[in-house]
Amino acid sequence: KEFLPIVYAFVEGPEGEINRGGRSDAPQSEQRRYFTPGDWRLVVQGVEFSDTSASPGGTLVDGPRTLAAGKSYRIDWNAAVIGPSFTGTNGPGHPWVSQNKDYALDVTVPVFGDAAGHSGSADYIYGLDRGTTSAYLDGQLLGTQNSPGRGVFQSSAHFGTFRITTEVTRDQPWWPVSTKFSGEWTVAPARYADEPLGMLAVGFAPPADLRNLVPGGKEITFPVTVTRQDAQPNVTALSVEISYDDGVTWQPVELTPDGPQWTAKVRHPASGFASLRAKATDDKGNAVSQTITRAYQIG
């Protein structure tokens, strides 16, 4: 089997978006491409090829962004840490997590977003990923669905405080990091139907190379961010822990405020994997607790 990322490019034309087709690239590589000036949207989809089947291995979306003449742009895809990212929407005008006019809670948690903030969802169609998603309204269980990061839950006829949990496992030979994710969110009540709910996400951007390896045997620093689906949050509390034994033991990470983000400082062993666990709350009553097993590789 072979796993290849395919990049699709779409440009805004006079009568709507034009699909400029797809092109496969070698993993762990750097490419240079040329675009005419305009408003472009790029989509990367990983496809696992075999003699008998092809199935999606994750989709990341960048843009739309304006590419100007005479300028260069750098776009990084699938850089560690792979984790939740609620940027963009789950389709035109459709939030990742919202409550509709019939009070049903529609949940898609994009748990495989990358360090650049591209959102990427688990595969709940082809069986690539395994997991469950549950939802609670004002403390009462609405249901549990055997779908990683995905579920629709009918609630009683009012807007209340939701608690959403999900667990996702990706056990594939071509996916060495972010092999398991678990998250729990508390979100404040919506004000109106189809409003994006206040889903928080903690993101990490360690200095990973093209192989997604982070230097070992020394002290390193990297940025930590907290984002929210509907707006930039006013974070009231943030804590991060790191584990070098797949979550058997944990140690606190030193965090220093740095403008709208934080700087984490850790000392790595010579090799291995780092798992990350984080908790964050904001002033609107939203909260997240998330754990990423094997968040990045050290070496």
C-alpha positions, 0 to 999 in steps of 0.5 A, spaced: 500 500 500 502 507 498 499 513 502 499 519 498 497 526 499 493 529 493 492 537 492 486 540 489 486 547 487 480 551 486 480 559 484 474 564 484 472 565 477 467 570 474 461 565 475 463 561 481 469 557 483 473 553 478 476 546 479 483 546 477 484 539 478 489 535 483 496 533 483 499 527 488 505 529 492 511 525 495 510 525 503 515 529 507 517 533 501 517 541 499 514 543 493 514 549 489 508 551 485 506 557 481 499 560 481 495 566 477 493 571 481 486 571 484 482 568 490 484 560 491 482 555 496 487 549 496 484 542 499 489 536 501 486 529 501 490 523 503 489 517 499 491 510 501 492 506 495 492 498 494 490 493 488 483 493 490 481 500 494 482 507 495 479 510 501 480 517 504 486 518 509 484 525 512 482 532 508 485 539 510 483 545 507 486 552 506 483 558 504 480 562 500 486 566 500 488 572 495 494 570 492 497 576 489 502 577 483 510 577 485 509 575 492 511 568 495 507 564 500 508 558 504 503 553 506 505 547 511 500 541 511 500 536 516 505 539 521 505 536 528 501 537 533 495 534 529 489 535 534 483 539 534 482 545 530 475 549 529 477 554 523 473 555 517 466 551 517 464 544 516 461 546 509 459 553 506 455 556 512 455 550 516 458 550 523 462 544 526 458 544 532 451 547 532 444 547 535 439 547 529 432 550 529 429 543 531 434 543 537 438 538 534 445 538 536 450 537 530 457 535 532 463 534 527 469 535 531 475 536 526 480 532 531 486 532 525 487 539 524 495 541 523 499 546 527 498 551 521 490 551 523 488 547 517 481 543 520 481 535 518 476 531 521 476 523 522 474 518 517 467 516 520 465 513 513 470 508 511 472 505 517 479 508 517 478 511 524 475 508 530 471 512 536 465 514 539 462 521 540 457 523 546 453 529 548 449 531 554 444 537 555 444 540 562 447 534 565 443 529 562 445 524 556 442 525 550 446 519 547 452 516 544 454 514 537 459 509 535 462 515 530 469 518 531 468 525 532 461 525 529 454 525 531 447 528 531 443 528 537 436 530 538 435 535 545 429 538 548 426 544 546 431 549 549 438 552 548 442 549 554 449 548 556 452 542 552 457 537 554 460 533 548 466 528 549 469 524 543 475 519 543 478 517 536 484 512 535 487 512 528 491 505 528 495 505 521 502 504 519 503 511 515 500 515 521 505 515 527 503 521 531 497 523 534 494 516 534 489 517 539 485 523 541 480 524 547 476 531 548 471 533 553 468 540 551 463 544 556 459 550 551 455 555 553 448 555 551 446 558 544 442 564 543 439 562 536 439 556 531 445 554 527 449 559 531 457 556 532 457 554 539 464 556 543 468 550 542 475 551 544 481 548 542 488 548 544 494 548 539 501 546 539 507 548 534 513 545 536 519 545 531 518 539 527 522 538 520 519 535 514 519 528 517 515 531 523 521 529 528 522 534 533 529 535 536 531 531 542 536 531 548 535 538 549 530 544 552 526 547 546 520 552 546 514 552 542 508 556 541 501 554 544 494 557 542 487 557 544 482 558 539 474 558 539 470 556 533 466 562 533 471 568 536 477 569 539 476 567 546 478 571 552 482 565 556 481 565 564 485 559 565 490 554 561 494 548 563 499 543 559 502 537 561 507 532 557 508 525 558 514 521 555 511 514 556 504 514 552 500 517 558 503 513 564 506 519 567 505 526 566 509 532 568 507 540 568 509 544 562 512 551 564 507 556 560 509 563 559 504 568 556 506 571 549 501 576 547 495 572 544 499 566 545 503 562 550 510 559 550 511 552 552 518 550 555 520 543 555 526 538 556 526 532 551 529 525 552 534 523 546 528 520 543 521 517 543 514 520 543 511 526 547 504 526 549 500 532 551 494 534 555 491 540 556 485 544 559 483 551 558 477 555 560 474 562 557 470 568 560 464 565 557 463 559 560 466 554 555 471 549 557 476 544 554 480 538 556 484 534 551 489 529 550 493 527 544 497 520 545 504 521 541 503 528 539 509 528 536 516 524 535 522 526 538 529 524 535 
